[in-house]
């Protein structure tokens, strides 16, 4: 399995020293990153990725509130092939009409993205799982309104915080899910309480296994009380060890 790191996790370090932060990410063992706000940092970020042999297959950008041509041009420059809208506020997930409008706007963004050779996706928080539309979670309702080429990046932690079982939701969303955010913790909204993968209440390995069409697993902390570089290193080590163990079991079989 290929693992990436959502660079929002390292936003404070990036503000202080972008090239040094990217170098540390590579030293920890990541080969891929998921940038955020990359229009503003495209040149410096692109140079740092190239220098450290990293790629950025996906990136976050507010497609419905900023210039899409500017976003897709910067993405293409960075080699990002999937641009994901990371946040649509909770009040937009309370009615079928609002969700239909959001889906239509993202479908239009996907058509524009296709002109740049770029795929469009959406990343959830908790509220898309807390809201129910016609007997299903708002996220499931939304998924059925998306054009086939649109993908989902399921933040599995926020699914659980939203009161749903991530394994169940991933099964329901099926091959629409091409990326997931992997994080762990006590399953509440206290982001400082988040923990390295395998240390909290999320059945991380079951969650990863449930995403049957997964292309990239993206490690993320919204925040962390400890040393963030140690935190992401622990998460990557846990995931890599699990993969190695599974490969050994597979070889025996």
C-alpha positions in Angstrom: 0.0 0.0 0.0 1.2 3.5 -0.8 0.9 6.1 2.0 0.9 9.8 1.7 1.0 12.6 4.3 -1.5 15.5 4.3 0.7 18.5 4.6 -1.9 20.4 6.6 -0.7 18.1 9.4 2.7 20.0 9.2 1.3 23.5 8.6 3.1 25.2 11.4 6.5 23.7 10.4 5.8 24.5 6.7 5.2 28.2 7.6 8.6 28.3 9.3 10.6 26.2 6.8 8.9 24.6 3.8 12.0 23.0 2.2 13.2 21.7 5.6 9.8 20.2 6.4 9.6 18.4 3.1 13.1 17.0 3.6 12.0 15.7 7.0 8.9 14.0 5.5 11.2 12.2 3.0 13.6 11.2 5.7 10.8 9.7 7.7 10.0 7.5 4.7 7.1 9.0 2.9 7.3 9.0 -0.9 4.1 11.0 -1.4 2.4 14.1 0.0 -1.0 15.7 -0.2 -0.6 19.5 -0.4 -3.1 22.0 0.8 -3.4 25.7 -0.3 -0.9 24.8 -3.0 -1.7 27.7 -5.4 0.1 30.0 -3.0 3.1 27.8 -2.5 3.4 26.0 -5.9 6.8 27.1 -6.9 8.6 26.6 -3.6 6.7 23.4 -2.9 7.4 22.0 -6.4 11.1 22.6 -6.0 11.2 20.9 -2.5 9.3 17.9 -3.8 11.6 17.5 -6.7 14.7 17.9 -4.6 13.5 15.1 -2.2 12.1 12.7 -4.8 8.5 13.1 -3.6 5.3 13.1 -5.6 1.9 14.7 -4.9 -0.8 12.6 -6.5 -3.6 14.5 -4.7 -4.1 17.9 -3.2 -6.7 19.9 -1.4 -8.1 23.2 -2.7 -11.4 25.0 -2.2 -12.8 24.5 -5.7 -16.2 26.1 -5.0 -14.9 29.3 -3.5 -11.6 30.1 -5.4 -10.5 30.4 -9.1 -10.7 26.9 -10.5 -8.4 27.6 -13.5 -5.8 28.9 -11.1 -6.1 25.8 -8.9 -6.0 23.3 -11.8 -3.0 25.1 -13.4 -1.1 25.0 -10.2 -2.1 21.3 -9.7 -0.8 20.4 -13.1 2.5 22.2 -12.4 2.9 20.1 -9.2 1.9 16.8 -10.9 -1.3 16.6 -8.8 -3.8 14.4 -10.7 -6.7 14.6 -8.2 -7.8 17.9 -6.7 -10.1 17.4 -3.7 -12.4 20.0 -2.2 -11.7 19.6 1.5 -14.5 21.4 3.3 -18.1 22.4 2.7 -19.7 23.8 5.8 -22.1 21.9 8.0 -25.1 24.1 7.1 -24.9 22.9 3.5 -25.6 19.3 4.4 -29.0 19.7 6.1 -31.3 19.6 3.1 -31.6 17.6 -0.1 -31.7 20.8 -2.1 -28.4 22.2 -0.7 -26.7 18.8 -1.3 -28.0 18.7 -4.8 -26.6 22.2 -5.4 -23.2 21.2 -4.0 -23.1 18.1 -6.2 -24.0 20.0 -9.3 -21.2 22.6 -8.6 -18.6 19.8 -8.1 -19.8 18.0 -11.2 -19.2 21.3 -13.1 -15.8 21.6 -11.5 -14.9 18.1 -12.6 -15.7 19.0 -16.2 -13.3 21.9 -16.0 -10.7 19.8 -14.2 -10.9 17.2 -17.1 -9.7 19.9 -19.5 -6.5 20.0 -17.5 -6.3 16.2 -17.2 -7.2 16.4 -13.5 -9.8 14.4 -11.5 -12.0 16.1 -8.8 -12.9 14.7 -5.4 -14.5 15.6 -2.1 -13.3 15.1 1.5 -15.8 14.9 4.4 -15.9 15.9 8.0 -18.3 14.7 10.7 -21.4 16.6 9.7 -21.9 14.8 6.4 -22.4 11.7 8.5 -24.5 13.3 11.3 -27.1 14.6 8.8 -29.7 12.2 7.4 -31.4 12.7 4.0 -34.1 10.3 2.9 -33.0 7.7 5.4 -29.3 7.7 4.5 -26.3 9.8 5.6 -25.9 13.0 3.7 -22.5 11.7 2.4 -24.2 8.6 0.8 -27.0 10.8 -0.7 -24.4 13.2 -2.1 -22.3 10.3 -3.6 -25.2 9.2 -5.7 -25.5 12.6 -7.2 -21.9 12.8 -8.4 -20.9 12.2 -12.0 -19.0 8.8 -12.4 -15.6 10.4 -12.7 -15.8 12.2 -9.3 -14.1 10.4 -6.4 -14.4 10.5 -2.7 -11.6 10.8 -0.2 -13.2 9.5 3.0 -11.8 10.9 6.2 -12.4 7.8 8.2 -11.8 9.4 11.6 -14.5 12.1 11.0 -16.9 9.3 9.8 -16.5 7.7 13.2 -16.8 11.0 15.1 -20.0 11.6 13.1 -21.5 8.4 14.6 -21.0 6.0 11.8 -18.8 2.9 11.3 -16.1 3.7 8.8 -15.9 0.1 7.6 -19.7 0.1 6.9 -19.6 3.5 5.2 -16.6 2.5 3.0 -18.5 -0.7 2.0 -21.6 1.4 1.1 -19.6 3.9 -0.9 -17.8 1.2 -2.8 -15.4 2.0 -5.6 -16.2 5.7 -5.5 -13.6 5.9 -2.7 -10.1 6.2 -4.1 -8.4 7.9 -1.2 -8.9 7.8 2.6 -7.5 9.9 5.4 -6.0 7.6 8.1 -6.0 9.0 11.6 -6.7 7.8 15.1 -7.7 9.1 18.5 -10.5 9.1 21.1 -13.3 9.8 18.5 -14.2 13.2 19.6 -13.8 16.7 18.3 -10.8 17.5 20.4 -8.2 17.5 17.6 -5.3 17.9 20.0 -6.2 14.5 21.4 -5.6 12.7 18.1 -3.0 9.9 18.2 -0.7 8.0 15.9 -2.4 5.2 13.9 -3.0 2.1 16.1 -3.0 4.1 19.4 -6.7 5.2 19.5 -10.2 3.8 19.1 -10.2 3.4 15.3 -9.8 -0.1 13.9 -7.3 1.4 11.4 -6.3 -1.8 9.7 -9.9 -2.9 9.2 -10.7 0.5 7.8 -7.8 0.4 5.3 -8.9 -3.1 4.2 -12.5 -2.0 3.7 -11.5 0.5 1.0 -11.5 -2.0 -1.8 -10.6 0.5 -4.6 -8.0 2.4 -2.6 -5.2 4.2 -4.5 -3.6 6.1 -1.6 -3.9 6.1 2.1 -3.2 9.6 3.5 -1.9 9.9 7.0 -3.3 13.0 8.7 -3.5 14.7 12.1 -5.8 17.7 12.4 -3.6 18.6 15.5 -1.4 16.7 17.9 -0.3 17.4 21.5 3.1 15.7 20.9 5.9 16.1 18.5 4.2 16.1 15.1 7.1 14.5 13.2 7.3 11.7 15.8 3.5 11.3 15.4 3.6 10.9 11.6 6.6 8.6 11.8 4.8 6.3 14.3 1.7 6.2 12.1 3.8 5.3 9.0 5.8 2.7 10.9 2.5 1.1 12.2 1.0 0.9 8.7 4.2 -0.4 7.0 4.6 -3.1 9.7 1.1 -4.2 9.2 1.6 -4.4 5.4 4.8 -6.4 5.9 3.1 -8.8 8.3 0.3 -9.3 5.8 2.7 -9.9 3.0 4.5 -12.5 5.1 1.2 -14.3 5.9 0.3 -14.1 2.2 3.6 -15.7 1.2 3.0 -18.6 3.7 -0.4 -19.2 2.3 
